[in-house]
């Protein structure tokens, strides 16, 4: 876990102390969960914290001037979610890479009632210029088009780029096996352009793609919509600034064979099953695979159109 700078650390420590006192009092009185939740909820409101987000199982509180948020479990699923997030950030049972793609964790309840973590900006509230710095490979695919052998820059609105990011991640999560090459093919297909994947793979840094693929090799999230993607408040934004706000380790998609497998029966924190990885087929970059048939057809159509115009 990391610590906040002194100004925020002192404020965070004060609210941690109050939340822990409420938990202890509830335990001594053997109070039920919902009375505990309401007391913590009321205390946070009295301390000036505002609700900045809420979902099925957790309520998120923050102050405008503070660099942290408080995630309060609103039911038993919220407790499991908090414990799971803490486990992913601190436990050796998960891959070594997963914590780098999560907001920094500062404090938490061992019972899972609450946790305090880094405040970040959601992608929905980030400018196009900042998104370009965090997702440079994504932006290249979304903002360029191929005319013959020439790469032409095209105008793209921020709403289009956000939709492109969302569609790429959605497609990536459906893949039973994902690596950098396969991720590039997804970007190519979603851009509807005949990009030179071989050249891009050999000569581009691909830091944004590599970071996501490496971080999610063993630890899977099934919940990656735009509202769940965040950007750290770094002075110099880069692909290292991208985080996932709520890392859902539940395997409830009805898909039995996925690239990430969990022992969910024995632990709510989703420990990795120790088994050999799925055998991967060779994936050459110099041909378009079967699932890119539509892209291939469009590429042929464009070339025929170019020849017609030239003649």
Secondary structure, DSSP 8 states (H G I E B T S, - for coil): -----HHHHHHHHHHHHHHHHHHHHHHHHT--HHHHHHHHHHHHHHTT-EEEEE-SSEEEEE-TT-SEEEEEE-SHHHHHHHHHHHHHHH-TTS-TTGGGGB--EEEE-TTSSEEEEE--EEGGG--HHHHHHH-HHHHHHHHEEEETTEEEE----HHHHHHHHHHHHHHHHT-SS--HHHHHHHHHHHHTS---HHHHHHHS--HHHHHHHHHTSSS--S---GGGEEE---SS--GGGEEESS------SS-S--SS-EETTT-TT-EE------------SSS--GGGHHHHHHHHHHHHHHHHHH-
